[in-house]
């Protein structure tokens, strides 16, 4: 399920601008305030909230999520800080890990691709600050895919 579903989006919340219909203030685009049913006044009924793919979490959505977590509950962020960041503002997972203020575990074994996979070799090279070796072939217009 998505965070938006978890927080229960209010019907029409994305379309309403209250009295600021003509307001050009872009800061209103950086907040989900009032857009979700779940918030500090109506928190999630969960003792633990696990957020997968946290590298894609942006600041406004993270703020809305954390506001909806009840006091005493734990939040577990799961993700790969080396993946592409969110399309929205902020790099939440990277910043949390960089701050060093919370316990973190880094997994190093890859299960999705074989260790000799070109994807894995390229990823390791990039993380080490090197350009990955990219195999090249001459284009043959008569060859079939």
N, CA, C and O atoms as a DFTB+ gen file, in Angstrom:
580 C
 N C O
     1  1       0.839      -1.183       0.000
     2  2       0.000       0.000       0.000
     3  2       0.887       1.250       0.000
     4  3       2.020       1.214       0.481
     5  1       0.382       2.314      -0.523
     6  2       1.162       3.538      -0.562
     7  2       0.978       4.334       0.727
     8  3       0.033       4.108       1.483
     9  1       1.882       5.252       0.960
    10  2       1.770       6.126       2.130
    11  2       0.506       6.962       2.025
    12  3      -0.159       7.214       3.030
    13  1       0.172       7.390       0.821
    14  2      -1.041       8.188       0.627
    15  2      -2.281       7.417       1.085
    16  3      -3.165       7.975       1.736
    17  1      -2.335       6.136       0.738
    18  2      -3.482       5.318       1.169
    19  2      -3.464       5.106       2.674
    20  3      -4.504       5.149       3.331
    21  1      -2.269       4.875       3.216
    22  2      -2.139       4.663       4.660
    23  2      -2.654       5.874       5.428
    24  3      -3.339       5.731       6.441
    25  1      -2.323       7.055       4.946
    26  2      -2.723       8.287       5.621
    27  2      -4.146       8.725       5.267
    28  3      -4.655       9.694       5.831
    29  1      -4.776       8.026       4.351
    30  2      -6.160       8.255       3.954
    31  2      -6.367       9.673       3.410
    32  3      -6.733      10.590       4.145
    33  1      -6.126       9.825       2.124
    34  2      -6.283      11.107       1.452
    35  2      -7.725      11.587       1.544
    36  3      -8.662      10.824       1.309
    37  1      -7.888      12.845       1.885
    38  2      -9.241      13.440       1.926
    39  2      -9.746      13.602       0.505
    40  3      -8.978      13.972      -0.383
    41  1     -11.004      13.337       0.277
    42  2     -11.589      13.513      -1.059
    43  2     -11.498      14.978      -1.465
    44  3     -11.878      15.870      -0.706
    45  1     -10.994      15.214      -2.665
    46  2     -10.908      16.563      -3.188
    47  2      -9.822      17.417      -2.566
    48  3      -9.709      18.599      -2.891
    49  1      -9.007      16.839      -1.667
    50  2      -7.997      17.640      -0.973
    51  2      -6.974      18.223      -1.929
    52  3      -6.469      19.320      -1.691
    53  1      -6.661      17.524      -2.992
    54  2      -5.673      18.007      -3.945
    55  2      -6.212      19.176      -4.761
    56  3      -5.441      19.992      -5.266
    57  1      -7.528      19.258      -4.891
    58  2      -8.118      20.288      -5.735
    59  2      -8.457      21.561      -4.973
    60  3      -8.613      22.625      -5.573
    61  1      -8.572      21.453      -3.651
    62  2      -9.003      22.632      -2.908
    63  2      -7.814      23.508      -2.550
    64  3      -6.764      23.012      -2.142
    65  1      -7.986      24.787      -2.703
    66  2      -6.957      25.751      -2.344
    67  2      -7.495      26.724      -1.306
    68  3      -6.880      27.759      -1.049
    69  1      -8.631      26.404      -0.712
    70  2      -9.285      27.276       0.253
    71  2      -9.465      28.664      -0.355
    72  3     -10.015      28.795      -1.449
    73  1      -9.008      29.696       0.345
    74  2      -9.173      31.061      -0.135
    75  2      -8.003      31.529      -0.986
    76  3      -7.985      32.673      -1.439
    77  1      -7.036      30.663      -1.206
    78  2      -5.819      31.070      -1.898
    79  2      -5.801      30.626      -3.350
    80  3      -4.739      30.269      -3.860
    81  1      -6.916      30.635      -4.020
    82  2      -6.985      30.154      -5.393
    83  2      -6.063      30.936      -6.313
    84  3      -5.483      30.374      -7.243
    85  1      -5.928      32.217      -6.059
    86  2      -5.072      33.045      -6.914
    87  2      -3.675      33.213      -6.331
    88  3      -2.843      33.907      -6.916
    89  1      -3.409      32.597      -5.203
    90  2      -2.112      32.725      -4.547
    91  2      -1.053      31.991      -5.358
    92  3      -1.215      30.815      -5.683
    93  1       0.011      32.677      -5.677
    94  2       1.096      32.095      -6.464
    95  2       2.189      31.532      -5.569
    96  3       3.255      31.158      -6.058
    97  1       1.941      31.465      -4.260
    98  2       2.931      31.012      -3.291
    99  2       3.191      29.525      -3.468
   100  3       2.314      28.703      -3.206
   101  1       4.383      29.181      -3.908
   102  2       4.706      27.778      -4.174
   103  2       4.895      26.982      -2.896
   104  3       4.957      25.754      -2.952
   105  1       4.989      27.644      -1.729
   106  2       5.181      26.899      -0.482
   107  2       3.983      26.008      -0.186
   108  3       4.130      25.001       0.506
   109  1       2.804      26.352      -0.690
   110  2       1.635      25.505      -0.460
   111  2       1.785      24.165      -1.179
   112  3       1.150      23.181      -0.798
   113  1       2.615      24.124      -2.205
   114  2       2.863      22.882      -2.919
   115  2       3.819      21.974      -2.155
   116  3       3.956      20.798      -2.490
   117  1       4.481      22.510      -1.129
   118  2       5.464      21.743      -0.370
   119  2       4.892      21.194       0.924
   120  3       5.649      20.813       1.817
   121  1       3.588      21.145       1.042
   122  2       2.963      20.665       2.266
   123  2       1.735      19.812       1.946
   124  3       1.020      20.054       0.974
   125  1       1.519      18.819       2.786
   126  2       0.315      18.007       2.685
   127  2      -0.652      18.362       3.815
   128  3      -1.604      17.623       4.064
   129  1      -0.419      19.482       4.500
   130  2      -1.247      19.872       5.639
   131  2      -2.712      19.930       5.233
   132  3      -3.079      20.625       4.286
   133  1      -3.540      19.193       5.956
   134  2      -4.968      19.165       5.672
   135  2      -5.374      18.239       4.552
   136  3      -6.561      18.146       4.242
   137  1      -4.431      17.548       3.932
   138  2      -4.739      16.684       2.794
   139  2      -5.049      15.244       3.220
   140  3      -5.614      14.473       2.444
   141  1      -4.676      14.885       4.460
   142  2      -4.863      13.505       4.925
   143  2      -5.751      13.456       6.159
   144  3      -5.757      14.380       6.973
   145  1      -6.491      12.379       6.285
   146  2      -7.312      12.151       7.476
   147  2      -6.415      11.814       8.659
   148  3      -6.647      12.274       9.777
   149  1      -5.390      11.007       8.405
   150  2      -4.460      10.615       9.472
   151  2      -3.418      11.699       9.684
   152  3      -2.695      12.080       8.763
   153  1      -3.356      12.197      10.940
   154  2      -2.381      13.212      11.314
   155  2      -2.186      13.130      12.822
   156  3      -2.561      12.124      13.426
   157  1      -1.618      14.143      13.444
   158  2      -1.374      14.110      14.891
   159  2      -2.675      14.006      15.690
   160  3      -2.690      13.437      16.782
   161  1      -3.756      14.550      15.152
   162  2      -5.050      14.491      15.843
   163  2      -5.770      13.165      15.633
   164  3      -6.652      12.804      16.413
   165  1      -5.402      12.446      14.592
   166  2      -6.000      11.148      14.274
   167  2      -4.884      10.211      13.814
   168  3      -4.802       9.864      12.636
   169  1      -4.018       9.799      14.761
   170  2      -2.823       9.037      14.376
   171  2      -3.121       7.620      13.920
   172  3      -4.200       7.077      14.157
   173  1      -2.135       7.046      13.262
   174  2      -2.220       5.654      12.809
   175  2      -2.276       4.723      14.006
   176  3      -1.613       4.966      15.015
   177  1      -3.050       3.675      13.904
   178  2      -3.142       2.680      14.967
   179  2      -2.091       1.606      14.705
   180  3      -2.419       0.486      14.315
   181  1      -0.834       1.954      14.922
   182  2       0.266       1.031      14.658
   183  2       1.385       1.303      15.645
   184  3       1.698       2.453      15.956
   185  1       1.982       0.222      16.134
   186  2       3.131       0.360      17.019
   187  2       4.428       0.446      16.232
   188  3       5.419       0.993      16.713
   189  1       4.417      -0.104      15.006
   190  2       5.577      -0.064      14.123
   191  2       5.083       0.257      12.717
   192  3       4.122      -0.346      12.239
   193  1       5.739       1.204      12.061
   194  2       5.435       1.551      10.678
   195  2       6.693       1.295       9.865
   196  3       7.743       1.876      10.142
   197  1       6.594       0.423       8.858
   198  2       7.731       0.102       7.994
   199  2       7.523       0.806       6.660
   200  3       6.503       0.618       5.997
   201  1       8.502       1.619       6.276
   202  2       8.425       2.377       5.028
   203  2       9.464       1.804       4.071
   204  3      10.662       2.033       4.240
   205  1       9.011       1.064       3.071
   206  2       9.908       0.467       2.081
   207  2      10.158       1.473       0.957
   208  3       9.372       2.400       0.758
   209  1      11.241       1.285       0.233
   210  2      11.620       2.175      -0.868
   211  2      11.729       3.620      -0.382
   212  3      11.285       4.547      -1.059
   213  1      12.322       3.798       0.794
   214  2      12.419       5.119       1.418
   215  2      13.254       6.117       0.636
   216  3      13.143       7.320       0.871
   217  1      14.085       5.655      -0.285
   218  2      14.872       6.602      -1.083
   219  2      13.960       7.468      -1.940
   220  3      14.367       8.547      -2.370
   221  1      12.738       7.021      -2.196
   222  2      11.802       7.778      -3.023
   223  2      10.886       8.685      -2.196
   224  3      10.011       9.350      -2.750
   225  1      11.082       8.713      -0.886
   226  2      10.243       9.507       0.008
   227  2      10.715      10.960       0.012
   228  3      11.890      11.230       0.262
   229  1       9.800      11.900      -0.264
   230  2      10.183      13.311      -0.245
   231  2       9.837      13.933       1.111
   232  3       9.129      13.331       1.919
   233  1      10.344      15.136       1.346
   234  2      10.162      15.791       2.646
   235  2       8.710      16.042       3.032
   236  3       8.330      15.721       4.158
   237  1       7.875      16.603       2.149
   238  2       6.492      16.860       2.561
   239  2       5.734      15.584       2.938
   240  3       4.991      15.571       3.919
   241  1       5.919      14.525       2.169
   242  2       5.211      13.285       2.479
   243  2       5.760      12.656       3.755
   244  3       4.998      12.109       4.551
   245  1       7.069      12.728       3.957
   246  2       7.662      12.206       5.183
   247  2       7.143      12.977       6.396
   248  3       6.834      12.377       7.426
   249  1       7.045      14.297       6.279
   250  2       6.522      15.114       7.379
   251  2       5.084      14.721       7.712
   252  3       4.716      14.627       8.883
   253  1       4.278      14.492       6.682
   254  2       2.886      14.080       6.905
   255  2       2.833      12.707       7.570
   256  3       2.029      12.484       8.475
   257  1       3.686      11.792       7.124
   258  2       3.722      10.458       7.713
   259  2       4.134      10.528       9.174
   260  3       3.465       9.954      10.034
   261  1       5.224      11.221       9.465
   262  2       5.719      11.283      10.844
   263  2       4.726      11.986      11.766
   264  3       4.640      11.649      12.947
   265  1       3.976      12.958      11.244
   266  2       2.949      13.623      12.046
   267  2       1.836      12.649      12.425
   268  3       1.191      12.816      13.460
   269  1       1.611      11.641      11.598
   270  2       0.521      10.685      11.831
   271  2       0.954       9.478      12.665
   272  3       0.119       8.643      13.012
   273  1       2.229       9.373      12.987
   274  2       2.712       8.250      13.807
   275  2       2.456       8.596      15.267
   276  3       2.852       9.660      15.744
   277  1       1.789       7.682      15.973
   278  2       1.438       7.976      17.364
   279  2       2.689       7.986      18.243
   280  3       3.675       7.318      17.931
   281  1       2.648       8.735      19.327
   282  2       3.782       8.776      20.241
   283  2       4.143       7.365      20.740
   284  3       3.265       6.572      21.081
   285  1       5.411       7.080      20.773
   286  2       5.880       5.778      21.244
   287  2       5.997       4.732      20.153
   288  3       6.604       3.683      20.370
   289  1       5.433       4.992      18.988
   290  2       5.531       4.033      17.881
   291  2       6.912       4.158      17.241
   292  3       7.579       5.185      17.363
   293  1       7.322       3.101      16.563
   294  2       8.610       3.104      15.883
   295  2       8.391       3.163      14.379
   296  3       7.412       2.632      13.854
   297  1       9.329       3.822      13.694
   298  2       9.304       3.902      12.239
   299  2      10.589       3.256      11.735
   300  3      11.683       3.590      12.189
   301  1      10.445       2.328      10.791
   302  2      11.591       1.655      10.189
   303  2      11.630       2.058       8.720
   304  3      10.705       1.769       7.960
   305  1      12.715       2.729       8.331
   306  2      12.903       3.115       6.937
   307  2      13.769       2.058       6.264
   308  3      14.859       1.744       6.742
   309  1      13.280       1.510       5.151
   310  2      14.004       0.502       4.388
   311  2      14.229       1.075       2.997
   312  3      13.298       1.578       2.368
   313  1      15.454       0.998       2.524
   314  2      15.708       1.525       1.192
   315  2      17.178       1.511       0.866
   316  3      18.010       1.101       1.676
   317  1      17.485       1.960      -0.323
   318  2      18.847       2.007      -0.820
   319  2      19.191       3.468      -1.084
   320  3      18.678       4.078      -2.022
   321  1      20.059       4.020      -0.250
   322  2      20.429       5.432      -0.380
   323  2      21.148       5.711      -1.696
   324  3      21.277       6.870      -2.092
   325  1      21.617       4.670      -2.378
   326  2      22.306       4.854      -3.653
   327  2      21.348       4.836      -4.842
   328  3      21.776       5.037      -5.979
   329  1      20.069       4.601      -4.598
   330  2      19.096       4.656      -5.688
   331  2      18.754       6.106      -5.986
   332  3      19.163       7.015      -5.263
   333  1      18.010       6.309      -7.046
   334  2      17.572       7.654      -7.381
   335  2      16.742       8.226      -6.240
   336  3      15.960       7.501      -5.624
   337  1      16.899       9.515      -5.949
   338  2      16.102      10.136      -4.889
   339  2      14.678      10.396      -5.369
   340  3      14.339      10.137      -6.523
   341  1      13.867      10.903      -4.477
   342  2      12.481      11.219      -4.808
   343  2      12.433      12.296      -5.880
   344  3      13.397      13.034      -6.084
   345  1      11.304      12.374      -6.555
   346  2      11.124      13.447      -7.530
   347  2      10.725      14.739      -6.828
   348  3      10.873      15.825      -7.388
   349  1      10.220      14.624      -5.609
   350  2       9.871      15.799      -4.816
   351  2      11.087      16.305      -4.062
   352  3      12.174      15.739      -4.180
   353  1      10.911      17.368      -3.288
   354  2      12.037      17.968      -2.580
   355  2      12.590      17.077      -1.474
   356  3      11.838      16.430      -0.746
   357  1      13.906      17.055      -1.361
   358  2      14.571      16.359      -0.267
   359  2      15.066      14.974      -0.625
   360  3      14.587      14.332      -1.560
   361  1      16.032      14.544       0.143
   362  2      16.578      13.181       0.056
   363  2      16.503      12.602       1.456
   364  3      17.518      12.491       2.142
   365  1      15.322      12.238       1.873
   366  2      15.049      11.870       3.256
   367  2      15.946      10.731       3.740
   368  3      16.614      10.869       4.765
   369  1      15.971       9.620       3.027
   370  2      16.747       8.477       3.491
   371  2      18.233       8.812       3.556
   372  3      18.895       8.511       4.549
   373  1      18.746       9.416       2.528
   374  2      20.174       9.783       2.497
   375  2      20.508      10.723       3.664
   376  3      21.550      10.573       4.303
   377  1      19.628      11.686       3.939
   378  2      19.872      12.635       5.031
   379  2      19.785      11.964       6.398
   380  3      20.578      12.271       7.288
   381  1      18.834      11.056       6.572
   382  2      18.717      10.327       7.843
   383  2      19.988       9.513       8.091
   384  3      20.544       9.533       9.189
   385  1      20.435       8.802       7.067
   386  2      21.644       7.988       7.212
   387  2      22.874       8.868       7.423
   388  3      23.739       8.548       8.238
   389  1      22.948       9.977       6.685
   390  2      24.087      10.885       6.801
   391  2      24.190      11.535       8.164
   392  3      25.292      11.827       8.628
   393  1      23.067      11.764       8.811
   394  2      23.067      12.392      10.133
   395  2      23.663      11.459      11.186
   396  3      24.219      11.917      12.184
   397  1      23.545      10.158      10.962
   398  2      24.089       9.197      11.926
   399  2      23.395       9.212      13.274
   400  3      23.940       8.697      14.250
   401  1      22.221       9.784      13.349
   402  2      21.510       9.917      14.622
   403  2      20.618       8.727      14.955
   404  3      20.078       8.645      16.057
   405  1      20.464       7.812      14.014
   406  2      19.628       6.633      14.251
   407  2      20.424       5.381      13.890
   408  3      21.330       5.438      13.058
   409  1      20.093       4.259      14.508
   410  2      20.785       3.013      14.142
   411  2      20.496       2.658      12.680
   412  3      19.384       2.856      12.192
   413  1      21.510       2.132      11.992
   414  2      21.342       1.758      10.594
   415  2      22.108       0.474      10.315
   416  3      23.142       0.205      10.926
   417  1      21.589      -0.305       9.391
   418  2      22.242      -1.532       8.946
   419  2      22.383      -1.430       7.437
   420  3      21.433      -1.069       6.742
   421  1      23.559      -1.745       6.934
   422  2      23.784      -1.715       5.488
   423  2      23.970      -3.144       4.999
   424  3      24.878      -3.850       5.436
   425  1      23.100      -3.559       4.090
   426  2      23.200      -4.889       3.502
   427  2      24.103      -4.798       2.279
   428  3      24.005      -3.855       1.493
   429  1      24.968      -5.768       2.125
   430  2      25.930      -5.702       1.028
   431  2      25.770      -6.831       0.018
   432  3      26.365      -6.770      -1.059
   433  1      25.002      -7.839       0.325
   434  2      24.833      -8.963      -0.591
   435  2      23.653      -8.689      -1.514
   436  3      22.578      -8.289      -1.065
   437  1      23.866      -8.908      -2.810
   438  2      22.848      -8.655      -3.819
   439  2      22.172      -9.977      -4.174
   440  3      22.844     -10.970      -4.450
   441  1      20.851      -9.982      -4.166
   442  2      20.113     -11.200      -4.468
   443  2      19.360     -11.123      -5.790
   444  3      18.980     -12.161      -6.332
   445  1      19.133      -9.926      -6.325
   446  2      18.317      -9.788      -7.527
   447  2      19.070     -10.126      -8.804
   448  3      18.471     -10.629      -9.755
   449  1      20.359      -9.863      -8.844
   450  2      21.152     -10.160     -10.027
   451  2      22.357     -11.001      -9.607
   452  3      22.784     -10.971      -8.452
   453  1      22.882     -11.736     -10.551
   454  2      24.100     -12.507     -10.279
   455  2      25.234     -11.532     -10.000
   456  3      25.271     -10.444     -10.572
   457  1      26.159     -11.914      -9.125
   458  2      27.270     -11.049      -8.748
   459  2      28.082     -10.606      -9.966
   460  3      28.655      -9.516      -9.973
   461  1      28.130     -11.455     -10.994
   462  2      28.895     -11.110     -12.202
   463  2      28.079     -10.270     -13.182
   464  3      28.570      -9.928     -14.257
   465  1      26.864      -9.940     -12.830
   466  2      25.990      -9.158     -13.701
   467  2      26.621      -7.808     -14.024
   468  3      27.277      -7.198     -13.180
   469  1      26.416      -7.357     -15.237
   470  2      26.913      -6.051     -15.638
   471  2      26.323      -4.935     -14.798
   472  3      26.997      -3.941     -14.526
   473  1      25.072      -5.086     -14.381
   474  2      24.418      -4.082     -13.544
   475  2      25.143      -3.965     -12.206
   476  3      25.401      -2.862     -11.724
   477  1      25.465      -5.105     -11.615
   478  2      26.138      -5.109     -10.313
   479  2      27.538      -4.527     -10.436
   480  3      27.945      -3.711      -9.609
   481  1      28.277      -4.938     -11.461
   482  2      29.637      -4.413     -11.646
   483  2      29.596      -2.899     -11.863
   484  3      30.423      -2.172     -11.314
   485  1      28.644      -2.429     -12.653
   486  2      28.522      -0.989     -12.907
   487  2      28.165      -0.242     -11.617
   488  3      28.726       0.818     -11.341
   489  1      27.250      -0.783     -10.842
   490  2      26.849      -0.134      -9.589
   491  2      28.025      -0.038      -8.621
   492  3      28.232       1.003      -7.998
   493  1      28.793      -1.113      -8.492
   494  2      29.963      -1.085      -7.604
   495  2      30.985      -0.072      -8.092
   496  3      31.583       0.641      -7.285
   497  1      31.195       0.003      -9.404
   498  2      32.159       0.961      -9.960
   499  2      31.707       2.394      -9.675
   500  3      32.513       3.229      -9.264
   501  1      30.439       2.678      -9.890
   502  2      29.913       4.027      -9.656
   503  2      30.039       4.404      -8.186
   504  3      30.456       5.516      -7.862
   505  1      29.677       3.475      -7.289
   506  2      29.785       3.752      -5.856
   507  2      31.229       3.986      -5.434
   508  3      31.484       4.699      -4.463
   509  1      32.172       3.391      -6.156
   510  2      33.594       3.573      -5.852
   511  2      34.160       4.820      -6.538
   512  3      35.341       5.132      -6.384
   513  1      33.312       5.538      -7.300
   514  2      33.754       6.756      -7.953
   515  2      34.402       6.549      -9.304
   516  3      35.112       7.429      -9.792
   517  1      34.169       5.396      -9.920
   518  2      34.753       5.098     -11.227
   519  2      33.665       5.001     -12.289
   520  3      32.511       4.699     -11.988
   521  1      34.047       5.261     -13.527
   522  2      33.124       5.035     -14.635
   523  2      33.017       3.539     -14.873
   524  3      34.035       2.846     -14.896
   525  1      31.822       3.034     -15.049
   526  2      31.683       1.599     -15.313
   527  2      32.138       1.261     -16.731
   528  3      32.017       2.066     -17.654
   529  1      32.658       0.059     -16.870
   530  2      33.019      -0.427     -18.208
   531  2      31.727      -0.782     -18.931
   532  3      30.921      -1.572     -18.437
   533  1      31.542      -0.198     -20.088
   534  2      30.316      -0.443     -20.859
   535  2      30.707      -1.153     -22.146
   536  3      31.434      -0.597     -22.969
   537  1      30.225      -2.383     -22.322
   538  2      30.559      -3.095     -23.558
   539  2      29.927      -2.399     -24.753
   540  3      28.802      -1.907     -24.676
   541  1      30.656      -2.366     -25.847
   542  2      30.129      -1.738     -27.058
   543  2      30.171      -2.733     -28.202
   544  3      31.059      -3.583     -28.276
   545  1      29.213      -2.617     -29.079
   546  2      29.171      -3.424     -30.297
   547  2      28.883      -2.495     -31.447
   548  3      28.200      -1.482     -31.298
   549  1      29.402      -2.848     -32.573
   550  2      29.071      -2.089     -33.779
   551  2      27.622      -2.365     -34.128
   552  3      27.128      -3.484     -33.984
   553  1      26.966      -1.336     -34.582
   554  2      25.582      -1.497     -34.975
   555  2      25.521      -2.190     -36.324
   556  3      26.190      -1.792     -37.277
   557  1      24.713      -3.226     -36.387
   558  2      24.538      -3.981     -37.613
   559  2      23.083      -3.885     -38.037
   560  3      22.219      -4.508     -37.420
   561  1      22.795      -3.108     -39.086
   562  2      21.394      -2.906     -39.489
   563  2      20.711      -4.180     -39.968
   564  3      19.483      -4.228     -40.035
   565  1      21.473      -5.200     -40.297
   566  2      20.881      -6.454     -40.765
   567  2      20.624      -7.422     -39.614
   568  3      19.902      -8.403     -39.790
   569  1      21.191      -7.170     -38.457
   570  2      21.009      -8.080     -37.324
   571  2      19.602      -7.918     -36.754
   572  3      19.022      -6.833     -36.787
   573  1      19.067      -9.022     -36.231
   574  2      17.732      -8.996     -35.627
   575  2      17.882      -9.051     -34.126
   576  3      18.802      -9.672     -33.594
   577  1      16.979      -8.403     -33.467
   578  2      17.039      -8.311     -31.995
   579  2      16.760      -9.613     -31.319
   580  3      16.775      -9.686     -30.090
